[in-house]
Amino acid sequence: MRQFEKILVVVDPRSETQPVLERARQIALVTKASLHLLALNPRYEKYSLRGLDTLIKPVQDREIELHIHETWHRNAIETINHVQQMEGCQLVMKNAREEGVLAQAFGKPEDWQLLRQSRVPVLLVKDGQPWRTHMPIIAAVNADREDIGHIQLNQAILEYAGYMVKAFNGELHLASACSTQMQAIQDHGDGLDSKQSYMNICRGYARDFHLNINHIHVKAGAAETVISKVVKKTGAELLVIGTHARKGISAMAIGNTAEQLITETAVDMLVLQPIHHMEPLETELGRVR
């Protein structure tokens, strides 16, 4: 069972609105996780911690164990990763950052960098309103059975989604997109086209994770388009999705599906990388100290 015992919450002292704090409080009260609040401040001064008192009021609660960090280590992403590893946090939370068109096209938007470099799941918060009871939670998977690299990632996505469903009494939905071109021409040797094959794979996941068969959404089209439509159709409040670290010119020019969805959906996103599913195993083997 995936679970969070320590959560790193990244706050921006310059911002007047901090929806991530409201979400962090809700998660901490349900999971009993301790919160490590990180204020990114390249001009750290001793007295500046006092200014955080007003900022952290939303998460001050007798039932929440709270730790405050204000520091800077070269840049924002390195600071986040450094504190996460030093404190042993199993989740990083931050406000989803709106990036300009030029930054998305030619630069490396901050959230994209964090998703590629973080060694633990990242929850990007769009809205601080409390999650509803029985809220739909979408697990977005790649159901292409020929893509071996995604099989373990799919398992991790479903495990984390299942944990959130149980913790917050939600409803699990499964979404997967197949290529419109491959749907028409691909035959896996069993007489099935891609959409039928994807549906069979998803039915297998439904059996393994006790998912309502009516909550499977397999559509033809670009992944970001299909998933966005499923989010709107279901009224989902949380999307759990995987991503792969990318390098080179392609990584600079365009993001993968998870990164595109940051700007195309208004829903909170829990993003995983393949490395995340290995950490619990490494812990059991005594390799993580």
Phi, psi and omega per residue, in radians:
M1 nan 2.156 3.070
R2 -1.276 2.379 3.084
Q3 -2.686 2.776 -3.092
F4 -1.963 2.190 3.077
E5 -1.887 -0.543 3.083
K6 -2.306 2.285 -3.106
I7 -2.167 2.251 3.058
L8 -1.617 2.132 -3.103
V9 -1.973 2.001 -3.093
V10 -1.588 2.168 3.125
V11 -2.110 2.645 3.104
D12 -1.889 1.853 -3.100
P13 -1.018 -0.321 -3.113
R14 -1.442 -0.265 -3.054
S15 -1.632 2.423 3.125
E16 -1.423 -0.436 -3.141
T17 -1.920 2.318 -3.103
Q18 -2.338 1.241 3.136
P19 -1.016 -0.443 -3.136
V20 -1.091 -0.514 -3.135
L21 -1.225 -0.705 3.099
E22 -1.113 -0.728 3.140
R23 -1.190 -0.695 3.135
A24 -1.087 -0.711 3.113
R25 -1.075 -0.793 -3.130
Q26 -1.071 -0.778 -3.128
I27 -1.166 -0.731 -3.119
A28 -1.114 -0.703 -3.136
L29 -1.153 -0.571 -3.126
V30 -1.441 -0.767 -3.039
T31 -1.594 -0.240 -3.080
K32 1.170 0.359 3.104
A33 -1.314 2.594 3.016
S34 -1.428 2.613 -3.122
L35 -1.892 2.295 3.036
H36 -1.955 1.825 -3.110
L37 -1.507 2.158 -3.131
L38 -1.967 2.013 3.039
A39 -1.692 2.018 -3.134
L40 -1.364 2.014 -3.061
N41 -2.514 1.762 3.136
P42 -1.201 -0.267 3.127
R43 -1.997 0.957 -3.086
Y44 -1.068 2.320 3.030
E45 -2.406 2.636 -3.038
K46 -0.994 -0.731 -3.063
Y47 -1.284 -0.265 -3.049
S48 -1.208 -0.362 3.092
L49 -1.083 -0.503 3.137
R50 -1.104 -0.584 -3.132
G51 -1.191 -0.195 3.128
L52 -1.439 -0.236 -3.087
D53 -0.974 -0.817 3.132
T54 -1.195 -0.663 -3.090
L55 -1.085 -0.661 -3.009
I56 -1.602 0.046 -3.124
K57 -0.923 -0.684 -3.127
P58 -1.021 -0.397 -3.096
V59 -1.899 0.059 3.111
Q60 -1.345 2.016 -3.085
D61 -2.715 2.446 -3.132
R62 -1.036 -0.452 -3.080
E63 -1.529 -0.048 -3.099
I64 -1.962 2.189 3.031
E65 -1.416 2.123 -2.967
L66 -2.134 2.351 3.078
H67 -2.262 2.382 -3.081
I68 -1.945 2.311 3.083
H69 -2.259 2.317 3.005
E70 -2.304 1.959 -3.021
T71 -2.781 3.084 3.127
W72 -2.670 2.357 -3.116
H73 -2.423 1.512 3.132
R74 1.245 -1.018 3.113
N75 -2.685 3.058 -3.035
A76 -1.055 -0.810 -3.063
I77 -1.163 -0.762 3.110
E78 -1.113 -0.629 3.111
T79 -1.114 -0.824 3.136
I80 -1.042 -0.850 -3.103
N81 -1.149 -0.632 3.134
H82 -1.123 -0.857 -3.122
V83 -1.167 -0.688 3.116
Q84 -1.010 -0.788 -3.110
Q85 -1.271 -0.662 3.132
M86 -1.122 -0.664 -3.084
E87 -1.629 -0.163 3.123
G88 1.212 0.644 -3.123
C89 -1.345 2.472 -3.127
Q90 -1.656 -0.067 -3.127
L91 -2.628 2.452 3.000
V92 -1.952 2.301 3.091
M93 -2.114 2.442 3.037
K94 -2.735 2.817 3.030
N95 -1.158 2.392 3.028
A96 -1.153 2.297 -3.044
R97 -1.727 2.245 3.084
E98 -1.368 2.161 -3.122
E99 -1.918 2.576 3.092
G100 -1.244 2.872 -3.108
V101 -1.065 -0.730 -3.113
L102 -1.161 -0.674 3.127
A103 -1.108 -0.675 3.134
Q104 -1.202 -0.637 -3.037
A105 -1.414 -0.694 -2.983
F106 -2.101 -0.323 -3.104
G107 -1.815 -2.793 3.100
K108 -2.198 1.558 -3.125
P109 -0.912 2.544 -3.020
E110 -0.988 -0.813 -3.119
D111 -1.103 -0.655 3.128
W112 -1.080 -0.769 3.139
Q113 -1.073 -0.739 -3.125
L114 -1.112 -0.754 3.141
L115 -1.064 -0.622 -3.098
R116 -1.358 -0.493 -2.998
Q117 -1.829 -0.368 -3.077
S118 -1.177 2.443 3.118
R119 -1.626 0.007 3.088
V120 -2.297 2.865 3.113
P121 -1.005 2.615 3.123
V122 -2.110 2.221 3.064
L123 -1.822 1.968 3.096
L124 -1.655 2.124 -3.018
V125 -1.756 2.202 3.099
K126 -1.751 -0.564 -3.010
D127 -2.449 2.260 -3.122
G128 -1.512 -0.006 3.120
Q129 -1.094 2.461 -3.108
P130 -0.991 2.430 3.037
W131 -1.126 2.443 -3.124
R132 -1.374 2.642 2.968
T133 -1.124 2.446 -3.104
H134 1.147 0.412 3.136
M135 -1.144 2.494 3.036
P136 -1.211 2.333 3.051
I137 -2.118 2.166 -3.065
I138 -1.766 2.218 2.966
A139 -1.750 1.974 -3.117
A140 -1.674 2.070 -3.072
V141 -2.177 2.795 2.991
N142 -1.729 1.872 -3.040
A143 -1.623 0.335 3.074
D144 -1.293 1.930 -3.042
R145 -1.232 -0.203 3.096
E146 -1.555 -0.117 3.127
D147 -1.686 1.510 -3.065
I148 -1.061 -0.606 -3.089
G149 -1.071 -0.397 -3.093
H150 -1.619 -0.197 -3.055
I151 -1.093 -0.874 3.134
Q152 -1.186 -0.622 3.097
L153 -1.115 -0.713 3.084
N154 -1.030 -0.723 3.123
Q155 -1.060 -0.765 3.131
A156 -1.122 -0.741 3.120
I157 -1.017 -0.813 -3.105
L158 -1.212 -0.599 3.100
E159 -1.152 -0.816 3.126
Y160 -1.151 -0.728 3.112
A161 -1.086 -0.728 3.114
G162 -1.093 -0.674 3.096
Y163 -1.098 -0.768 3.139
M164 -1.172 -0.647 3.088
V165 -1.070 -0.795 -3.128
K166 -1.178 -0.755 -3.090
A167 -1.152 -0.635 -3.032
F168 -1.986 0.259 3.083
N169 0.942 0.835 -3.104
G170 -1.675 -3.065 3.102
E171 -2.090 2.144 -3.064
L172 -1.475 2.277 3.030
H173 -2.123 2.611 3.141
L174 -2.082 2.210 -3.122
A175 -2.151 2.415 3.085
S176 -2.617 2.491 -3.119
A177 -2.023 2.374 3.045
C178 -2.038 2.619 -3.105
S179 -1.123 2.391 3.104
T180 -1.151 -0.588 3.123
Q181 -1.238 -0.807 -3.102
M182 -1.215 -0.489 3.130
Q183 -1.014 -0.671 -3.050
A184 -1.395 -0.530 -2.970
I185 -1.974 -0.293 -3.007
Q186 -1.465 2.314 3.069
D187 -2.253 2.171 -3.060
H188 -1.583 0.277 3.136
G189 1.552 -0.036 3.139
D190 -2.061 0.216 3.124
G191 1.392 0.145 -3.096
L192 -1.812 2.443 3.004
D193 -1.434 3.107 -3.033
S194 -1.050 -0.761 -3.101
K195 -1.089 -0.732 3.118
Q196 -1.156 -0.709 3.116
S197 -1.120 -0.767 3.112
Y198 -1.052 -0.728 -3.132
M199 -1.100 -0.696 3.113
N200 -1.116 -0.729 3.100
I201 -1.073 -0.772 -3.121
C202 -1.162 -0.582 3.072
R203 -1.131 -0.606 3.063
G204 -1.119 -0.758 3.071
Y205 -1.083 -0.666 3.140
A206 -1.066 -0.708 3.104
R207 -1.153 -0.764 -3.085
D208 -1.175 -0.577 -3.039
F209 -1.995 0.343 3.030
H210 0.921 0.874 -3.099
L211 -1.723 2.383 3.055
N212 -1.046 2.180 -3.091
I213 -1.032 -0.465 3.127
N214 -1.320 -0.127 3.140
H215 -1.720 0.281 3.062
I216 -1.651 2.259 -3.119
H217 -2.193 1.748 3.083
V218 -1.990 2.074 -3.094
K219 -2.308 2.694 3.053
A220 -1.529 2.369 3.132
G221 2.514 3.124 3.090
A222 -1.126 2.443 -3.049
A223 -0.995 -0.781 -3.101
E224 -1.126 -0.586 3.124
T225 -1.259 -0.806 -3.133
V226 -1.085 -0.823 -3.093
I227 -1.146 -0.711 3.098
S228 -1.024 -0.732 3.140
K229 -1.162 -0.676 3.120
V230 -1.167 -0.678 3.079
V231 -1.011 -0.828 -3.130
K232 -1.175 -0.738 -3.099
K233 -1.098 -0.722 -3.067
T234 -1.541 -0.294 -3.041
G235 1.232 0.531 -3.094
A236 -1.061 2.594 3.105
E237 -1.981 -0.153 3.099
L238 -2.524 2.336 3.090
L239 -2.071 2.179 3.099
V240 -1.879 2.149 -3.003
I241 -2.558 2.746 3.117
G242 -1.844 2.837 3.097
T243 -2.582 2.784 3.094
H244 -2.059 2.402 3.047
A245 -1.095 2.401 -3.109
R246 -2.209 2.612 -3.118
K247 -2.278 2.898 3.042
G248 1.491 -2.939 -3.066
I249 -1.094 -0.677 -3.109
S250 -1.092 -0.610 3.132
A251 -1.216 -0.527 3.130
M252 -1.336 -0.618 -2.994
A253 -1.453 -0.600 -3.051
I254 -2.671 2.539 3.141
G255 -1.564 2.896 3.070
N256 -1.441 -2.968 -3.026
T257 -0.998 -0.838 -3.106
A258 -1.043 -0.721 -3.095
E259 -1.209 -0.639 3.097
Q260 -1.180 -0.618 -3.108
L261 -1.190 -0.365 3.096
I262 -0.979 -0.729 -3.089
T263 -1.621 -0.268 -3.033
E264 -1.740 -0.153 3.114
T265 -2.230 2.722 -3.139
A266 -1.847 0.406 -3.052
V267 -1.872 2.620 3.039
D268 -1.087 2.500 -3.096
M269 -2.208 2.199 3.002
L270 -1.777 1.998 -2.987
V271 -1.987 2.297 -3.113
L272 -2.066 2.709 2.947
Q273 -2.016 2.805 -3.103
P274 -0.949 -0.558 -3.093
I275 -1.090 -0.444 -3.033
H276 -1.122 -0.601 -3.070
H277 -1.268 -0.261 -3.129
M278 -1.494 -0.419 -3.022
E279 -1.073 -0.757 3.094
P280 -1.041 -0.654 3.114
L281 -1.158 -0.736 3.126
E282 -1.091 -0.647 3.122
T283 -1.104 -0.784 3.139
E284 -1.078 -0.602 -3.117
L285 -1.455 -0.030 3.104
G286 1.351 0.352 -3.111
R287 -1.545 -0.275 -3.140
V288 -1.816 2.153 -3.121
R289 -2.215 nan nan
